[in-house]
Amino acid sequence: MRAAFALPLLLAAGTAEAAAPDPAALLGAWAAAYATNDGARAASQYTEDARLWGSVSRAQTVGTAAITAYFARVRPGAAGIDVRFGDFALRELAPGVAVASGHYTFLRRAADGTMSEEPSRFSMVMVQGTDGLWRIADHHSSRLPR
């Protein structure tokens, strides 16, 4: 499946603690959580032992506490943050295991209203838990080369 959608499209997670009912909804729930700058909400989209290789990390971030801290960090000069998915592929590899990879753009709004963009690429491995909900088990994100 190839898709492109804007941030407001998928808010399927519902609550800060909820995961998603399918992989596509998980991408939307993750984007919505990211935009809140609430580390716990973002981390709730990941498995407890998830690994995150973030765009601004020199090392992998592993586990709920570390992922919470990563997404709760202060972004100097940013009055608001957002992420928009561009072209990506999403496919189920086996029952309960899916992968998504493609492009997204991080957006930052400064206090004066100016916007900056960071075109990036990503891959996410998503797994379905015993509760039937989907969470991210592995996430790699990096800025696109200029």
C-alpha positions in Angstrom: 0.0 0.0 0.0 1.3 3.5 -0.8 -0.3 6.4 1.0 0.2 10.0 1.8 -1.9 11.8 4.4 -1.8 14.8 6.6 -1.5 14.8 10.3 -5.1 15.5 11.3 -6.4 12.5 9.2 -5.8 9.7 11.7 -6.3 10.1 15.4 -7.4 6.6 16.0 -5.5 6.0 19.3 -8.2 8.0 21.2 -6.4 8.4 24.5 -2.8 9.1 25.5 -2.3 5.5 26.7 -4.1 3.7 23.8 -2.3 2.0 21.0 -3.9 1.5 17.6 -6.2 -1.1 16.1 -4.2 -1.4 12.9 -0.8 -0.4 11.4 -2.2 2.6 9.4 -4.0 4.0 12.5 -0.7 3.6 14.5 1.1 5.9 12.1 -1.6 8.5 12.7 -1.6 8.0 16.4 2.1 8.4 16.5 2.0 11.6 14.5 -0.7 13.0 16.8 1.3 12.0 19.9 4.5 13.6 18.5 2.7 16.9 17.9 1.7 17.2 21.6 5.4 17.2 22.7 4.1 14.9 25.5 6.8 12.2 26.0 4.6 9.7 27.8 1.9 10.0 25.1 4.5 9.4 22.3 6.1 6.5 24.2 2.7 4.8 24.6 2.8 4.1 20.9 5.9 1.9 21.4 6.4 -1.5 22.9 8.1 -1.5 26.4 11.4 -2.7 24.9 11.2 -0.7 21.7 14.3 0.7 20.0 14.3 4.2 18.6 17.1 5.6 16.4 15.9 9.2 16.4 16.9 11.9 13.9 18.8 13.9 16.6 20.3 10.9 18.5 23.9 9.7 18.5 22.8 6.4 20.0 19.7 4.2 20.1 17.0 5.1 22.6 15.7 1.9 24.2 12.7 1.3 26.4 9.7 3.3 27.6 11.6 5.6 30.0 14.2 6.6 27.5 11.7 7.1 24.7 9.5 9.2 27.0 12.5 11.4 27.7 13.5 11.6 24.0 10.0 12.9 22.9 9.6 15.2 25.9 12.9 17.1 25.3 12.9 20.8 24.9 13.1 22.0 21.3 14.8 25.5 21.6 12.9 28.1 19.8 9.9 25.9 18.9 6.5 27.1 19.9 4.8 24.2 18.2 5.8 20.9 16.4 4.1 18.7 13.9 4.9 15.9 11.5 3.4 15.2 8.1 3.8 11.9 6.2 4.7 12.0 2.6 5.1 9.0 0.3 5.5 5.8 2.2 4.9 2.1 1.9 3.1 0.0 4.5 2.9 -3.7 4.4 2.1 -6.6 6.7 5.1 -9.0 6.6 3.4 -11.8 8.7 0.4 -12.0 10.9 0.9 -9.4 13.6 4.1 -7.8 12.1 4.1 -4.8 9.7 6.7 -2.4 8.4 6.3 1.1 7.1 9.0 3.1 5.4 9.1 6.3 3.5 9.2 10.1 4.0 7.9 12.5 6.5 8.6 16.1 7.3 9.1 17.5 10.8 7.6 21.0 11.1 8.5 23.6 13.8 6.7 26.8 14.4 8.7 29.6 16.1 7.1 32.1 18.5 7.0 34.6 15.7 5.0 32.3 13.6 7.7 31.4 11.1 7.9 27.7 10.1 10.9 25.5 9.5 10.8 22.1 7.8 13.1 19.1 8.2 12.5 16.5 5.4 13.3 13.1 6.8 13.0 9.4 6.1 11.8 6.7 8.4 11.2 3.0 8.9 9.0 1.5 11.6 8.5 -2.1 12.5 5.1 -2.5 14.2 3.8 -5.5 16.1 0.4 -6.5 17.3 0.2 -7.2 21.0 -1.8 -9.9 22.8 -4.4 -7.2 23.4 -4.9 -6.9 19.7 -3.4 -3.4 19.5 -0.4 -2.3 17.4 2.7 -0.6 18.7 6.1 0.3 17.3 8.9 -2.1 18.1 11.7 -0.5 16.1 11.8 3.0 14.6 14.6 4.6 12.6 14.4 8.2 11.5 17.0 10.3 9.7 17.1 13.6 7.9 17.2 13.5 4.2 20.7 14.5 2.7 20.7 17.9 1.2 
